[in-house]
Amino acid sequence: MSFASTLVLYLMLGTGVAGALLVRDGLQGAAGATRLVTACLFWPIFVPVLLAPLPAAQPDAAQAAISDAATGDPIQTEIVRVESELKGALQTLDGWAEGALALEDARFDELSNAWRVQARRIRELGELLRASGDESSPQSDGESTLVSIAPSVRARRDNIQRLKQLHQRMQNDLLGNLAWVRELVTLIHLAKYTGAPASRAEELVAQIAAAVEGLSEVSDWRVGNEPVVTCG
């Protein structure tokens, strides 16, 4: 085979490899075009790349948000919306007050986690209350039995009522916390576009980061200021 024939065959194979890369990855701008030319000229190097399996796609933040919202939980949906708005507001700090994020970035993750933990507790308690409401009254064998179990029945009913109050309070607290953060987000935008100093942004960012403290107190709640009763 002559050199010219070998060269033609080589370039044909290179064109095939470059075409396969184009089909798999697309053009991807100027860098992609350069990659295709390189693949055509040095196709033996790119053959292993074509044969290697594609890495598993990782869900981005938007896909994760859609997945969370798809659960049908309105509180979870609200959390996703507030997180999106907060992220957008923090991105506007670039070039204006990006230093405000340096000390608070970890606390934003803590706040987001606290929202989700609280939402999960609300959901679990709601499921518990629904299950408790579905229970039927026990069958009794006589009037004496009814008299003996009446105090326990009343106590159970009172406890369920306290759980309902706690559930409502937890829900109100979380929704109020989310609404407050949304208010602060709008203040960040207002401060930026009205020419406020960077110190104003730092103040607002610090307030958002401190929102987690309001949720951390949930474990200290008592319904009606009554002590917790333990058996033993």
MARKE-979616 format. One record per atom (N, C-alpha, C): residue in three letters; x, y, z. Coordinates in pm, whole numbers, padded with zeros to 5 digits, always signed. Example, Ala and Ser with C-alpha at 12.3 -4.5 7.8 and 13.67 -1.06 7.14 Angstrom:
ALA+01319-00569+00780/ALA+01230-00450+00780/ALA+01320-00330+00780/SER+01285-00225+00708/SER+01367-00106+00714/SER+01290+00003+00787/
This chain:
MET+00085-00119+00000/MET+00000+00000+00000/MET+00088+00124+00000/SER+00058+00217-00087/SER+00141+00337-00097/SER+00117+00429+00022/PHE+00205+00525+00037/PHE+00192+00622+00148/PHE+00063+00702+00133/ALA+00031+00740+00009/ALA-00090+00819-00013/ALA-00214+00740+00026/SER-00217+00612-00009/SER-00333+00529+00027/SER-00343+00513+00178/THR-00229+00492+00242/THR-00228+00479+00389/THR-00277+00607+00454/LEU-00234+00722+00402/LEU-00276+00850+00458/LEU-00426+00870+00443/VAL-00478+00835+00326/VAL-00623+00848+00304/VAL-00700+00760+00400/LEU-00656+00635+00417/LEU-00722+00543+00509/LEU-00715+00594+00652/TYR-00600+00649+00689/TYR-00581+00702+00824/TYR-00678+00817+00850/LEU-00689+00909+00753/LEU-00778+01024+00769/LEU-00925+00981+00768/MET-00957+00877+00693/MET-01095+00828+00692/MET-01132+00772+00830/LEU-01039+00698+00887/LEU-01064+00645+01022/LEU-01075+00759+01123/GLY-00986+00858+01107/GLY-00991+00974+01197/GLY-01121+01050+01184/THR-01170+01064+01061/THR-01298+01131+01040/THR-01411+01054+01107/GLY-01404+00922+01101/GLY-01506+00841+01167/GLY-01504+00858+01317/VAL-01385+00861+01377/VAL-01373+00880+01522/VAL-01424+01018+01561/ALA-01385+01121+01483/ALA-01431+01256+01512/ALA-01583+01266+01501/GLY-01639+01200+01401/GLY-01785+01200+01385/GLY-01855+01133+01501/ALA-01795+01025+01551/ALA-01855+00956+01667/ALA-01852+01045+01790/LEU-01742+01119+01808/LEU-01735+01212+01921/LEU-01838+01323+01907/LEU-01857+01372+01782/LEU-01955+01478+01760/LEU-02096+01430+01794/VAL-02127+01308+01755/VAL-02260+01254+01784/VAL-02279+01236+01935/ARG-02174+01191+02003/ARG-02187+01163+02146/ARG-02188+01289+02231/ASP-02096+01384+02204/ASP-02077+01499+02292/ASP-02127+01630+02234/GLY-02157+01636+02104/GLY-02197+01761+02044/GLY-02076+01848+02011/LEU-02104+01967+01957/LEU-01993+02054+01913/LEU-01927+02123+02031/GLN-02007+02174+02129/GLN-01955+02236+02251/GLN-01862+02354+02222/GLY-01898+02440+02128/GLY-01826+02563+02104/GLY-01693+02545+02034/ALA-01608+02651+02042/ALA-01479+02650+01974/ALA-01388+02541+02028/ALA-01393+02520+02159/ALA-01309+02415+02219/ALA-01350+02278+02166/GLY-01479+02259+02145/GLY-01526+02132+02091/GLY-01480+02110+01948/ALA-01480+02219+01867/ALA-01434+02207+01729/ALA-01285+02171+01724/THR-01206+02232+01812/THR-01063+02199+01818/THR-01043+02054+01857/ARG-01128+02006+01947/ARG-01118+01867+01992/ARG-01148+01772+01877/LEU-01244+01809+01792/LEU-01279+01723+01678/LEU-01165+01716+01576/VAL-01101+01830+01551/VAL-00987+01830+01458/VAL-00874+01745+01513/THR-00849+01758+01644/THR-00743+01679+01708/THR-00776+01530+01700/ALA-00905+01497+01721/ALA-00946+01356+01714/ALA-00928+01300+01574/CYS-00950+01385+01474/CYS-00934+01339+01335/CYS-00788+01309+01303/LEU-00698+01393+01358/LEU-00555+01376+01327/LEU-00488+01271+01415/PHE-00536+01260+01540/PHE-00473+01168+01635/PHE-00578+01071+01690/TRP-00653+01013+01598/TRP-00766+00930+01638/TRP-00731+00810+01725/PRO-00610+00748+01713/PRO-00583+00633+01802/PRO-00592+00668+01951/ILE-00564+00796+01983/ILE-00569+00837+02124/ILE-00714+00845+02172/PHE-00805+00877+02081/PHE-00945+00901+02121/PHE-01031+00776+02116/VAL-00981+00669+02056/VAL-01060+00546+02052/VAL-01093+00495+02193/PRO-00995+00491+02288/PRO-01031+00447+02425/PRO-01134+00538+02490/VAL-01131+00668+02453/VAL-01230+00761+02509/VAL-01370+00723+02464/LEU-01383+00686+02338/LEU-01514+00646+02286/LEU-01562+00516+02347/LEU-01470+00426+02373/LEU-01508+00295+02426/LEU-01539+00300+02576/ALA-01489+00401+02645/ALA-01512+00410+02789/ALA-01658+00446+02816/PRO-01720+00391+02922/PRO-01860+00425+02953/PRO-01872+00569+02999/LEU-01984+00631+02969/LEU-02010+00767+03014/LEU-02032+00770+03165/PRO-01982+00874+03234/PRO-02006+00884+03379/PRO-02153+00907+03407/ALA-02196+00856+03519/ALA-02337+00873+03557/ALA-02365+01021+03579/ALA-02476+01065+03525/ALA-02513+01206+03539/ALA-02553+01236+03682/GLN-02498+01346+03734/GLN-02531+01389+03869/GLN-02643+01491+03863/PRO-02748+01477+03944/PRO-02857+01575+03940/PRO-02810+01710+03988/ASP-02843+01816+03914/ASP-02804+01948+03957/ASP-02904+02000+04058/ALA-02881+02125+04104/ALA-02966+02180+04209/ALA-03111+02193+04163/ALA-03129+02231+04035/ALA-03265+02247+03985/ALA-03338+02113+03983/GLN-03269+02006+03941/GLN-03332+01875+03939/GLN-03364+01827+04080/ALA-03274+01855+04175/ALA-03300+01818+04314/ALA-03420+01891+04368/ALA-03432+02018+04329/ALA-03546+02097+04375/ALA-03677+02040+04320/ILE-03677+02003+04191/ILE-03796+01944+04131/ILE-03832+01813+04200/SER-03728+01733+04234/SER-03753+01606+04301/SER-03815+01628+04438/ASP-03763+01727+04512/ASP-03819+01757+04644/ASP-03963+01806+04633/ALA-03987+01895+04536/ALA-04121+01951+04521/ALA-04221+01845+04478/ALA-04172+01742+04408/ALA-04261+01638+04357/ALA-04319+01550+04467/THR-04268+01563+04590/THR-04321+01484+04700/THR-04462+01523+04735/GLY-04507+01643+04691/GLY-04642+01687+04721/GLY-04655+01751+04858/ASP-04547+01766+04931/ASP-04549+01829+05062/ASP-04541+01980+05042/PRO-04645+02057+05078/PRO-04642+02202+05053/PRO-04530+02273+05129/ILE-04496+02225+05249/ILE-04388+02288+05324/ILE-04255+02263+05254/GLN-04234+02141+05206/GLN-04111+02109+05133/GLN-04102+02195+05007/THR-04214+02213+04939/THR-04216+02297+04820/THR-04178+02440+04854/GLU-04227+02490+04966/GLU-04193+02626+05009/GLU-04045+02638+05042/ILE-03988+02536+05103/ILE-03845+02537+05135/ILE-03764+02547+05006/VAL-03801+02469+04907/VAL-03730+02471+04778/VAL-03737+02610+04717/ARG-03853+02673+04724/ARG-03867+02807+04666/ARG-03781+02909+04739/VAL-03782+02905+04873/VAL-03703+03001+04950/VAL-03553+02979+04926/GLU-03511+02853+04919/GLU-03371+02825+04892/GLU-03329+02881+04756/SER-03416+02869+04657/SER-03385+02920+04524/SER-03374+03073+04527/GLU-03467+03139+04596/GLU-03463+03285+04604/GLU-03339+03332+04682/LEU-03306+03260+04788/LEU-03189+03297+04867/LEU-03061+03281+04786/LYS-03052+03173+04712/LYS-02934+03151+04629/LYS-02919+03261+04526/GLY-03030+03301+04465/GLY-03024+03408+04366/GLY-02980+03539+04427/ALA-03028+03568+04548/ALA-02990+03694+04614/ALA-02842+03693+04651/LEU-02793+03582+04700/LEU-02652+03574+04739/LEU-02560+03587+04619/GLN-02605+03538+04504/GLN-02523+03550+04383/GLN-02509+03695+04340/THR-02605+03780+04376/THR-02595+03921+04339/THR-02490+03995+04421/LEU-02440+03931+04526/LEU-02339+03997+04609/LEU-02202+04000+04543/ASP-02182+03919+04439/ASP-02053+03917+04369/ASP-02021+04056+04315/GLY-01903+04105+04348/GLY-01861+04235+04302/GLY-01915+04350+04384/TRP-02000+04322+04480/TRP-02055+04429+04563/TRP-02025+04404+04710/ALA-02065+04289+04759/ALA-02044+04260+04901/ALA-02017+04112+04920/GLU-01934+04054+04830/GLU-01909+03910+04839/GLU-01840+03871+04969/GLY-01773+03969+05033/GLY-01707+03940+05160/GLY-01805+03900+05269/ALA-01932+03940+05251/ALA-02033+03906+05352/ALA-02057+03757+05359/LEU-02024+03684+05253/LEU-02049+03540+05250/LEU-01938+03460+05315/ALA-01821+03522+05330/ALA-01704+03446+05375/ALA-01726+03380+05511/LEU-01790+03453+05602/LEU-01806+03403+05739/LEU-01937+03328+05761/GLU-02032+03341+05669/GLU-02166+03288+05691/GLU-02202+03171+05601/ASP-02116+03133+05508/ASP-02152+03031+05409/ASP-02191+02900+05475/ALA-02115+02858+05575/ALA-02146+02731+05644/ALA-02280+02738+05716/ARG-02316+02856+05763/ARG-02441+02869+05837/ARG-02562+02862+05744/PHE-02543+02899+05618/PHE-02653+02884+05523/PHE-02685+02736+05502/ASP-02580+02654+05496/ASP-02603+02509+05486/ASP-02673+02458+05611/GLU-02632+02510+05725/GLU-02696+02470+05851/GLU-02843+02510+05854/LEU-02872+02630+05802/LEU-03011+02677+05799/LEU-03095+02590+05708/SER-03043+02559+05589/SER-03117+02474+05496/SER-03143+02337+05556/ASN-03044+02282+05623/ASN-03060+02151+05687/ASN-03164+02158+05799/ALA-03162+02268+05875/ALA-03259+02283+05984/ALA-03400+02291+05931/TRP-03419+02361+05818/TRP-03552+02366+05756/TRP-03602+02227+05722/ARG-03515+02148+05661/ARG-03556+02015+05615/ARG-03580+01919+05732/VAL-03499+01931+05836/VAL-03521+01849+05955/VAL-03654+01883+06019/GLN-03682+02013+06029/GLN-03808+02056+06088/GLN-03927+02011+06003/ALA-03914+02021+05870/ALA-04022+01976+05782/ALA-04047+01827+05798/ARG-03939+01750+05815/ARG-03955+01606+05832/ARG-04026+01575+05964/ARG-03993+01647+06070/ARG-04059+01625+06199/ARG-04208+01659+06190/ILE-04239+01768+06119/ILE-04379+01807+06103/ILE-04454+01700+06026/ARG-04392+01648+05921/ARG-04456+01544+05840/ARG-04477+01417+05922/GLU-04376+01378+05999/GLU-04387+01257+06080/GLU-04496+01271+06185/LEU-04501+01389+06250/LEU-04602+01410+06353/LEU-04742+01413+06291/GLY-04754+01472+06172/GLY-04882+01472+06105/GLY-04930+01331+06073/GLU-04838+01247+06028/GLU-04874+01108+05999/GLU-04915+01035+06127/LEU-04846+01063+06237/LEU-04881+01002+06365/LEU-05021+01043+06409/LEU-05053+01171+06393/LEU-05186+01219+06433/LEU-05295+01159+06346/ARG-05267+01146+06217/ARG-05368+01084+06130/ARG-05392+00939+06169/ALA-05285+00868+06202/ALA-05299+00728+06245/ALA-05374+00719+06377/SER-05349+00812+06468/SER-05417+00810+06598/SER-05565+00838+06582/GLY-05599+00925+06486/GLY-05740+00959+06467/GLY-05819+00848+06403/ASP-05749+00753+06337/ASP-05818+00642+06271/ASP-05850+00527+06364/GLU-05792+00530+06483/GLU-05814+00419+06576/GLU-05956+00422+06629/SER-06017+00307+06638/SER-06152+00297+06694/SER-06144+00273+06843/SER-06252+00305+06913/SER-06256+00285+07058/SER-06258+00137+07090/PRO-06191+00097+07198/PRO-06187-00045+07234/PRO-06324-00093+07281/GLN-06351-00219+07254/GLN-06476-00279+07299/GLN-06466-00308+07449/SER-06573-00281+07523/SER-06573-00304+07668/SER-06664-00422+07700/ASP-06640-00480+07817/ASP-06719-00595+07860/ASP-06825-00556+07962/GLY-06833-00431+07997/GLY-06933-00392+08095/GLY-06908-00253+08147/GLU-07001-00205+08232/GLU-06993-00070+08285/GLU-06868-00052+08372/SER-06831-00153+08450/SER-06714-00141+08538/SER-06586-00121+08457/THR-06581-00186+08343/THR-06463-00170+08257/THR-06457-00029+08203/LEU-06571+00025+08162/LEU-06574+00161+08110/LEU-06526+00261+08214/VAL-06570+00241+08339/VAL-06530+00330+08447/VAL-06380+00323+08471/SER-06323+00204+08463/SER-06181+00186+08494/SER-06090+00243+08386/ILE-06138+00240+08260/ILE-06051+00287+08153/ILE-06078+00433+08117/ALA-06184+00493+08172/ALA-06219+00630+08137/ALA-06105+00729+08160/PRO-06035+00724+08275/PRO-05924+00820+08296/PRO-05816+00808+08189/SER-05782+00686+08150/SER-05680+00667+08047/SER-05727+00718+07911/VAL-05854+00696+07881/VAL-05909+00744+07755/VAL-05903+00896+07750/ARG-05943+00961+07861/ARG-05938+01107+07865/ARG-05795+01157+07855/ALA-05704+01089+07925/ALA-05563+01131+07922/ALA-05507+01117+07781/ARG-05544+01008+07715/ARG-05496+00989+07579/ARG-05549+01097+07486/ARG-05678+01130+07504/ARG-05739+01234+07422/ARG-05669+01368+07445/ASP-05636+01397+07572/ASP-05566+01522+07604/ASP-05426+01524+07542/ASN-05360+01410+07546/ASN-05225+01403+07489/ASN-05227+01424+07338/ILE-05328+01366+07273/ILE-05341+01385+07129/ILE-05366+01532+07097/GLN-05447+01596+07181/GLN-05475+01738+07160/GLN-05347+01821+07174/ARG-05265+01785+07272/ARG-05138+01856+07290/ARG-05046+01833+07171/LEU-05047+01712+07118/LEU-04966+01684+06999/LEU-05013+01766+06880/LYS-05146+01783+06867/LYS-05199+01865+06759/LYS-05154+02010+06774/GLN-05155+02060+06898/GLN-05109+02197+06922/GLN-04961+02212+06889/LEU-04884+02111+06927/LEU-04740+02115+06898/LEU-04715+02110+06748/HIS-04791+02026+06679/HIS-04777+02015+06534/HIS-04806+02149+06467/GLN-04914+02215+06511/GLN-04950+02344+06451/GLN-04845+02449+06483/ARG-04793+02446+06605/ARG-04692+02545+06643/ARG-04562+02524+06566/MET-04521+02401+06548/MET-04401+02371+06470/MET-04418+02419+06326/GLN-04536+02395+06271/GLN-04562+02435+06132/GLN-04562+02587+06119/ASN-04628+02656+06214/ASN-04631+02802+06209/ASN-04491+02860+06224/ASP-04411+02800+06310/ASP-04276+02850+06333/ASP-04191+02837+06207/LEU-04199+02723+06141/LEU-04119+02702+06021/LEU-04164+02794+05909/LEU-04294+02803+05886/LEU-04344+02889+05780/LEU-04312+03036+05808/GLY-04319+03075+05935/GLY-04283+03212+05971/GLY-04135+03238+05947/ASN-04050+03139+05977/ASN-03907+03152+05954/ASN-03877+03168+05806/LEU-03942+03087+05724/LEU-03924+03094+05580/LEU-03970+03229+05525/ALA-04084+03278+05574/ALA-04135+03407+05528/ALA-04040+03520+05565/TRP-03979+03511+05683/TRP-03885+03615+05727/TRP-03762+03616+05637/VAL-03712+03499+05603/VAL-03595+03492+05515/VAL-03630+03548+05378/ARG-03749+03520+05327/ARG-03790+03577+05198/ARG-03794+03729+05205/GLU-03837+03782+05318/GLU-03839+03928+05335/GLU-03697+03984+05331/LEU-03604+03917+05399/LEU-03466+03963+05399/LEU-03403+03953+05260/VAL-03444+03852+05184/VAL-03394+03838+05047/VAL-03432+03960+04964/THR-03558+04005+04977/THR-03600+04123+04901/THR-03525+04247+04947/LEU-03488+04253+05073/LEU-03411+04367+05123/LEU-03270+04368+05065/ILE-03214+04249+05041/ILE-03082+04242+04977/ILE-03089+04303+04837/HIS-03191+04264+04761/HIS-03206+04319+04626/HIS-03229+04470+04633/LEU-03310+04514+04727/LEU-03340+04656+04741/LEU-03213+04734+04775/ALA-03133+04679+04866/ALA-03010+04747+04906/ALA-02913+04758+04789/LYS-02903+04651+04711/LYS-02808+04651+04598/LYS-02846+04754+04493/TYR-02975+04758+04459/TYR-03016+04844+04347/TYR-03050+04986+04390/THR-03039+05016+04519/THR-03054+05154+04563/THR-02920+05213+04605/GLY-02812+05137+04579/GLY-02678+05191+04606/GLY-02639+05191+04752/ALA-02697+05102+04831/ALA-02662+05096+04973/ALA-02518+05048+04989/PRO-02453+05083+05098/PRO-02315+05038+05120/PRO-02309+04888+05144/ALA-02191+04830+05122/ALA-02174+04686+05140/ALA-02204+04643+05284/SER-02187+04734+05378/SER-02214+04699+05518/SER-02360+04663+05539/ARG-02449+04721+05457/ARG-02591+04687+05468/ARG-02614+04542+05426/ALA-02546+04500+05320/ALA-02557+04361+05277/ALA-02503+04267+05383/GLU-02393+04303+05445/GLU-02336+04220+05550/GLU-02433+04204+05666/GLU-02503+04312+05697/GLU-02602+04307+05806/GLU-02716+04213+05772/LEU-02767+04222+05648/LEU-02878+04137+05607/LEU-02836+03991+05599/VAL-02718+03965+05548/VAL-02669+03828+05538/VAL-02655+03767+05677/ALA-02607+03846+05771/ALA-02592+03797+05909/ALA-02728+03763+05969/GLN-02830+03844+05937/GLN-02964+03815+05989/GLN-03019+03685+05931/ILE-02995+03663+05802/ILE-03041+03538+05741/ILE-02971+03419+05805/ALA-02839+03431+05824/ALA-02765+03321+05885/ALA-02813+03294+06027/ALA-02858+03399+06096/ALA-02905+03382+06234/ALA-03044+03322+06241/ALA-03112+03310+06127/ALA-03247+03253+06128/ALA-03249+03111+06180/VAL-03136+03042+06169/VAL-03130+02903+06215/VAL-03149+02895+06366/GLU-03115+03002+06438/GLU-03126+02999+06583/GLU-03272+02990+06627/GLY-03362+03048+06549/GLY-03503+03040+06585/GLY-03557+02899+06577/LEU-03502+02819+06486/LEU-03547+02681+06473/LEU-03480+02589+06573/SER-03363+02627+06620/SER-03290+02540+06712/SER-03356+02531+06848/GLU-03451+02622+06876/GLU-03518+02623+07006/GLU-03639+02533+07011/VAL-03671+02466+06900/VAL-03792+02387+06897/VAL-03792+02275+06999/SER-03674+02222+07032/SER-03667+02112+07128/SER-03703+02156+07269/ASP-03710+02288+07293/ASP-03741+02337+07427/ASP-03888+02372+07444/TRP-03969+02347+07339/TRP-04109+02385+07346/TRP-04184+02299+07448/ARG-04280+02362+07513/ARG-04373+02290+07597/ARG-04512+02343+07566/VAL-04608+02257+07545/VAL-04744+02297+07515/VAL-04812+02337+07645/GLY-04860+02460+07652/GLY-04928+02506+07773/GLY-04836+02519+07891/ASN-04703+02523+07867/ASN-04605+02536+07975/ASN-04617+02426+08078/GLU-04662+02309+08036/GLU-04678+02197+08127/GLU-04553+02112+08126/PRO-04514+02054+08238/PRO-04396+01966+08239/PRO-04422+01838+08165/VAL-04316+01779+08115/VAL-04325+01651+08047/VAL-04339+01541+08151/VAL-04438+01454+08132/VAL-04465+01348+08228/VAL-04390+01223+08183/THR-04317+01163+08272/THR-04246+01038+08243/THR-04294+00931+08337/CYS-04288+00810+08291/CYS-04330+00697+08373/CYS-04208+00628+08428/GLY-04216+00583+08547/GLY-04105+00509+08604/GLY-04107+00516+08756/
